[in-house]
Amino acid sequence: MPTWSNWAGNQQSRPTTIERPASESEVCAVIKRAVRSKQRVKVVGSGHSFTGIAVPDEVMIDLSRMNHVSYVDVSNGLITVEAGIVLSDLNAQLELHQLSMPNLGDVTYQTLAGALSTSTHGTGLYRTGLAAQIAAFRLVTAEGEILVCDARNNSEVFHCGRVSLGSLGVITEVTLRVVPAFNLRAVEQPMRIDHVLDNYSQLINDNDFFEFYWVPHTNWALTKANNVSLDAADSPSRFATWYNKMFLENYAFGVLCRVGRRFPKFIPKLATIIPSSGRVEYVNVSHRIFSSKRLVKFYEMEYSIALDALVPALREVMQMVEDRGFRISFPVEVRCTGSDDIPLSTSTGRRSAYIAVHMFKGSKYAEYFSAVETILRKYEGRPHWGKIHNLHSNEISSLYPEYQRFIEVRNQLDPEGVFTNDYLRRVLGR
Ligand SMILES: Cc1cc2nc3c(=O)[nH]c(=O)nc-3n(C[C@H](O)[C@H](O)[C@H](O)COP(=O)(O)OP(=O)(O)OC[C@H]3O[C@@H](n4cnc5c(N)ncnc54)[C@H](O)[C@@H]3O)c2cc1C
C-alpha cells in the first residue's frame, strides 16, 4: 500500500491508490471509478498543510502532471493554468510575459489549487490573499461532472468555491487576475518591539508590504518592509550575496533550533543572537522578494484577527510566554491583509492581522499553541485552514458570516461526502 506524508511529517496516511491524471477527462474518470467502488477521493497538492486537510484515506489524486499554462491574456492581465502548477513555476511563467502575482506568501512550494483552497496569504494592507485573484475555475464534482465557474456561470459555486478546503470537488483549471511585473525594494532591519507596536498603524500604511517577527525572550522584532520600486533589480551577484546569506542564516538558525530543542533552558540566551543580523536593503523582481527558502522544518499555527486587535492581542501573547515560562526558539510572525468577500477566506469581511507561532520539528508544541489559541479566540480569531488548530465546526461557524452559505453549496455538490476526511468532518460538520 502506498504511503503519504505532509511536509512537516505530522500527517501520514496509506491511501488505497494514487492516481496521476494528465487531463480533466482523466480526473472525471478517476472520480467516477472511485464513486462506483464506494471510495472517498482526496486531491493532494504539495502537502504543505500542517493540518489533516489534505490527508487521503482512500483514493489520492496527485495533479502534478496537470501543471501547464493554458492561456495568457497580457492586455487584460489574466492567466489560465492547470490547477496542479506549483507557485514557483507559475511565477516563472508570469515573468516570461512581464506579469506577476500581486502578492504571495513567504514560500512558493505549494500548488496553486492547494494554496487557494486553504486561503493562503502574504502581507500588505492594500492587497488580499491569493484566492481573491481568482477570475474563474473549472471543477470536477462528485458526479464526475465538469462545472465552469465564474461571476456569470455557476456563480454561487464560484462565490463559495474560491476557498473550498478541497471539499467541493477537484479544481482542474484556474484563471487568475494578475498585474504587470514589478520590482520591490526590500529593507530588513531589527527594531525594538515597543517601537513596532506603538507605530504599527503607520508602518503598515506607509509600506506596501510590511511584516515583522517578534523574537521571544527579547525586546526585538525583525522587520521586513517591501515597497514597489521603479529601480532596476540589483545585479545577480549582489542578489546572490544576499541569497547566500539567507541560505547560511537558515542553516545557522537550524543549528540554534537543534541546540534549543536539546537544551531548552539556553533558548532565552540563544534568542539574543537572532536580532543581530543588521540592516539589509536590496531590489529585485517581486516574487524573488516575497518568497524565500525554508530549510528548517517546523510546526505552525496561525490565526487571523481584526486588524485593530493586533497590538493588544500580541501584547497578551508576549506576556503569556513570559508568565508561563515557555522556551520558544522560533520568532512569532505578524502580517496583515485587506478584506475580501470569500465565505471561507480568513479575511472575509474584515481587514486582518495574522499572528503565526512556530515550533521546531520534533519539539512539543501543543501546550504553547493552545495557550496562544486561547488568547486569539477571545479576539474572534479565525484559524488558518492549513495550520494546526483545535477548533470544531460549532465554533468555526460563528466566525464566518457566510459559513452556512458555503455549507449549502457543499450539500448540493457533495451530499455523500466523497471528498471528505476526518479534518473536514471536524471543521465542516460532516
Ligand atoms: C514552509 C511553509 C510556508 C508556508 N507559508 C505560508 C504563507 O506564507 N502564507 C499562508 O497563508 N500559508 C502558508 N503556508 C501554508 C500553505 O500555503 C497551505 O497549507 C497550502 O494549502 C499548501 O498548499 P499545498 O499545495 O501543499 O496543498 P495541500 O496541503 O496538499 O492541500 C491543501 C488543501 O487543498 C486541497 N487541494 C489541493 N489541490 C486541489 C485541487 N486541485 N482541487 C481541490 N482541492 C485541492 C487539498 O485537498 C487540501 O484540502 C505555509 C506552509 C509551509 C509548510
The ligand as an ORCA input file, in Angstrom:
! r2SCAN-3c Opt
* xyz 0 1
  C       7.098     26.206      4.885
  C       5.657     26.657      4.745
  C       5.407     28.006      4.499
  C       4.090     28.468      4.391
  N       3.861     29.787      4.175
  C       2.582     30.261      4.110
  C       2.317     31.643      3.918
  O       3.221     32.468      3.762
  N       1.019     32.045      3.932
  C      -0.025     31.168      4.121
  O      -1.171     31.611      4.155
  N       0.210     29.854      4.252
  C       1.481     29.375      4.255
  N       1.700     28.025      4.387
  C       0.544     27.112      4.349
  C       0.280     26.628      2.897
  O       0.263     27.712      1.997
  C      -1.084     25.950      2.792
  O      -1.201     24.939      3.739
  C      -1.353     25.393      1.361
  O      -2.629     24.877      1.326
  C      -0.402     24.313      0.957
  O      -0.548     24.058     -0.424
  P      -0.313     22.572     -0.984
  O      -0.197     22.630     -2.461
  O       0.798     21.945     -0.238
  O      -1.714     21.917     -0.612
  P      -2.029     20.672      0.333
  O      -1.598     20.986      1.701
  O      -1.513     19.427     -0.279
  O      -3.623     20.680      0.266
  C      -4.357     21.716      0.865
  C      -5.832     21.586      0.500
  O      -6.010     21.902     -0.867
  C      -6.792     20.898     -1.479
  N      -6.448     20.827     -2.894
  C      -5.237     20.699     -3.443
  N      -5.335     20.663     -4.776
  C      -6.654     20.769     -5.063
  C      -7.403     20.772     -6.262
  N      -6.816     20.664     -7.463
  N      -8.744     20.867     -6.184
  C      -9.371     20.971     -4.994
  N      -8.699     20.976     -3.819
  C      -7.372     20.871     -3.867
  C      -6.437     19.639     -0.715
  O      -7.399     18.625     -0.886
  C      -6.410     20.196      0.691
  O      -7.728     20.320      1.152
  C       2.993     27.538      4.510
  C       3.271     26.171      4.741
  C       4.590     25.754      4.860
  C       4.862     24.288      5.121
*
